[in-house]
Amino acid sequence: MEYTILIHQAGDGGFWSEIPALPGCYSDGSTLEEVLKNTRKEIEDYILSMKMARAGVPVKEDFIVSRITVESAVASII
């Protein structure tokens, strides 16, 4: 199975990730490699706990990841 993950830079350094298809499933790490490794483990643990609870495991993601550029005049207000 493949899941889309979103990786964010943490305010105090390092990174944290979220998995939109798995509510409440987050991870972190001090490097990109570490956050990826930790995220994989978190996903595996999440799926295992769902199976043990005899709950359905989400496999489908219905969203699109994209980027939008805003005009520099508007961005400078933020």
Buried (B, 14 or more C-beta within 10 A) or exposed (E): EEBEBEBEEEEEEBBBBBBBBBEEBBBBBEEEEBBBEBBBEBBEEBBEEBEEEEEEEBEEBEEEEEEEEEEEEEEEEE
